[in-house]
């Protein structure tokens, strides 16, 4: 799904089309290790906050009359430096107003979710990105975009905690974890035909998760309006077991989250997946231990996957078999699935 920019809820910000795939191309490769960044930034646990002055001084530079934000790892965006720019349809009071570090810290302090496993860099932007005027988040990274009028405390808390929810999701519920996503989707009543990465913003699973995170674990200021973006869904506190499910992901160790997963019963093709970047050939066996096939890995942003078309090494269709899969590097454990044909 890639980067998940949130439509700006502030009345002074224009409604823009979410550029999720374009943003992903820029942020997905960003290394989030805080050690690569200046020690002067404010840090709480693994969350490092860079205020607007530091971001402008250390991570912005001019080129051909334009200002660019460039982060360690090479992510680069042009910034819009004037509210009179044609990309800004609401000029507000004529200036950009950045998030306040004290409010971001206050919002973070009120989050009731175990963040000890997480690390992220939060950049408070002095000017918005031309590619998307909105705040956005990706793996280990949050970009907080300014408004065209002074931002209320409630707005700053709400938007920051929502974006933090994206960081938590990328770290603890990556797209490769199909079983957990299936459980979450079932609990939330999501429709696989309706709730997709390309659906309208409020219907996207990543956005629903981020709103659930804000509503369940954010402080009072982050939830002052008592609503979530997708009004068609039940409010998160009304969904039995949702709070416990989301918290349980934080308690899972790396071995649990990197286990090999697939559907327990399938017809036709099977896809196996594993959290993490380590890749290896995947061998498939029948119940008698005979090797049926060997699959090459596909490495994505959130993990590794293998797809099997249901045929053995001779090209014959495997019918009515219990299939076992194990990666040659020994990690991820063994997954099994029953083929129905």
N, C-alpha and C positions, 0 to 999 in steps of 0.2 A: 504494500500500500504506500510505502514511502512516507515522505514528510506530510504532516497534517496541519496545515495552517487553519486557524479558526476565524470565521467571519467576524469582523469587528463589531461588537454589540453596542459600541458607543454611538450616541446620536449624532456626533460630529464627524463620523468617519463614513466614507462612501462604501456602498455594498459592492464588493468585487467578486469575481469568479475565483473559486479556490484553485490555485495552481499547484496541486499536490505533486504531480509527477515532475514538474519542472523544479520545484523546490527540493525534491528528493535527490535529484541529480547533483545539487550543490552541497547538501548537508550530509548525505549518507556516508561520504568518505571522510568526514571530519573526525579526527582522533580526539576523544573527549578527556584524555588524561590531563588532570589539573596541573600536573608537574610541568607541562610544557608552557604554562601561562605565568604571568607575573605574580609574584608572591604578595604584591600589594593589594590584590583583590580580596574582598570580604569572603570568608569561607565558613560555612556551617556544615559540620560533618563532611560529606563528600560533595556538597553543593557550593560552587564558587560563583560569587556574584560580582560582575564587573560593571561599575556604574557608568553613566553616560559620558562623564569627563574622561575616564580611563579608556573607554571604547573609542572615543574620538581621538585621543592623544596617541594611543598605542596600536590601534587596529584599523585606522582610517588613513587614507592618503589621497592626495589630489593627482589627477592625471587628465590632460587635455581639457582642463576647465571643469572636470567632473570629480565628485568625491566617491571613493570606493571603500567598502568594508571588506577587509581581507583577514581571515582567521588562520591560525596555524593549521597546516594541512592543505592550504590552497583554496578553501571555499571563498568565493569572491562575489560581491554584489555591488551594483551601483546604488547610491543613496539619492533620495530626493531631498534637496536642501531648502526648498522654498514652498510655502503653501500656495503660491501663485502658479506653480507648475501645472500644466494641463492634466497630469495624472491625478491631481487632488481636486475633487469636485466640490468639496466643502472647505472653504478657506478658513473657517473658524475665526479666531482672533488675530490671524496673520502670523502666528508662530507655532512651532512644534513644541510640545510639552512632554518630556520624558517621564518614565516611571521613577518613583523615588526609592532609592535603595532601602531606606528605613521601612517603607511599606512592604517591599518585597520580603525583607527579613521578617517582618511581623507576620506576614501571610505564611511564610515557611514555618515559623515557630508554632503556628496554630494547627498545622497539618497533623492529623491523628493517624498516621500511617508509618510503619517501620521503614525508614529510609536508609538504614545502616549499610545495606548492600549497594546502594546506588551512588553514582558520581555523575555530576553534570556541571557544565559551565553555563551561566546565565549572563547574557550580554544585554544590558540596557542600552538601546539604540538612541542616539541623539536625533537621528533622522530615519524615516522609513525606507525600506528597500523599494526600488522601482519595480522589481518583479512582482512584489506583493506588498501592499501597504500595511498588512496585518502582522500581528505577532505570529510566531510559528515555533514548532519544536520538532526535534528529531532525536536519534539515539544519542543521549548524553549532552544535548544542546538545547537551549532555549534562547530565542531572540524576542525581546519585548519591544514592540514598536510604539513610538510616541503618538499622542493625539494632537488634534488641532486646537484644543482647549485644555485647560488643566484637568487632569484625570482625577476622578473621585477616588477616595480610599477604597470604596466597595468595588469599583471597576478594576483597580490595580490588583486587589486580592483575588477577585473572581478570575481574571484573565491569567494571572500567574499560576494559580492552582490548577486551572484547566490545562495549561501547557505542561505543568509538572506531571499531570496525569498521563500525558503522552510519553514522557520520559520513562515513567514507571511501566507503562505498557510495553514499550520497546524492550525494556530490560527484563521484565518478568513474564510477559505474555506475548512473545514474538509470534509472528504469523505462522512460523513453522510448527508451533505447538497446537496441532489440529485438535487433539482431544480436549485440551483446556478451552480452546476457542469454541468448540462444539458445546461444551458444558455451559460456557458463558452465554452463548447464543440461545441455547434452550432456556436457560434461566431468565433471560431478558426478553424472550419471545421474538427473536429476530428472524426475519424471512430471508433465506439465502438468495432469493430472486430479487428482493427489494433492497436489502441491506448489503451493499457492495461498496468497494472502494471508489467507484465512479458515480455513485448515487448522489442525489442532492446532499449538501453538507450535513444536515441534521440526521440523515439516514445512514451515514457511514459508520461502520462498527468502531473504528478508531475514535471518532468523535463522540459516539455514545459512551464508550469506555471513559474518555476524559471527563465528560460531564458527570458520569457516575462517581468517578474519583472525587471531583470537586464537591459534589453534593454529600457524599458519605464521609469524607475525611478533611474537607476544608473547614476553616473557622467561620464565625458568624458573618464577618464582612464579606467573605467569599460567597456566601449563600444568602445575602440579604434579601434578594427578590423571591426566594423560595421556589424557583422554577428551574427547569433544564431546557436546553435548546430544542429537543424533540418533545413537544407537548403531547404527542400521540402515545408516548411510552409512560408506563407507571413511574411515579417518582421513585428514585433509587431506594429510599428508606422503606418503601412499601413492598419491595421485592424480597421475599423470604430467602435467606441464605446468601444474598449478594455480598453483604459486608464481609461475612466469614470467608466466602470464596476468594474475594480479592485479597484479603489479609493472608490467606493460606499460601498464596503465590510468593509472598515475601518470606515465608518460612521454609520454602523448598530450597534444598541445597543445589549446588551446581550439577551434581550427578543426576538428581531427579529431573531437573529442568532440561538436561541434555539427553534424556533417554530417547531411544528410537521409537517413533509412534507411527501408526497407520490406522485405517478403519478395521474394526474387529471382524466385520463381514462385508464382502464386496462382490460386485458383479463387474466383470470386465477388468479395466486397468486398475492398478493399485499405485498409490503414491506413498512412499515412506519419507519421514522427515525427522530431523534432529536439530535441536538448538545448538548454536555455536558455529565456528568457522572451520573446524577440522573436517577434512573430507577424506573419503576412502571408498574403495569399491565395496558394494553391498552384495553379499551372496545370499541366494534364496534356496531353501531346502524343503523337501517334502517331509512327511512324518517319519519316513524310513531313513532319513539322513542323506538322501540322494540330492545332489546339487542340481537345481532346476535352471538357474540363470545367474549371471553376474552383471550388476548394473553399475554404470559410471555415475558419479555424483554430479549434481548441479548446485553450485554454491550461490546463495542469495544473500541479501542484506541481513536477514534474520536467522540464517541457518543453512542446512544442507538438505537436499531432497533427492530422491531417486524415484523414477517412474518405471513401472513394469507393465508391459502390454498383455501379460497373461500367457505368454508362450515360453516353452522351454528352450534349451540350447539348440535343439534340432528344428525349432520353428513350429512345433506342434502345440496346440492349445491345451493348457492344463485345465482339467475339469474336476470339479467336486473335491478339491484337495485342501488340506490344512497346510498352509505355507508358513515357514519360519524364515526370518531375515536377520542377518547379523553383519555388521560392518567389519572389514578385515583388520581395522586398527583396534578392534576389541572394545571400543567405547560405545556407549548408548544402550548396551544390553541387547536383548533379543525381542523382536516384535513378531507377532503371529497374526494371521488373518485366515478366515475360511472363505474360499472362493465358491460362489454359487453360480452355476451355469446350466 
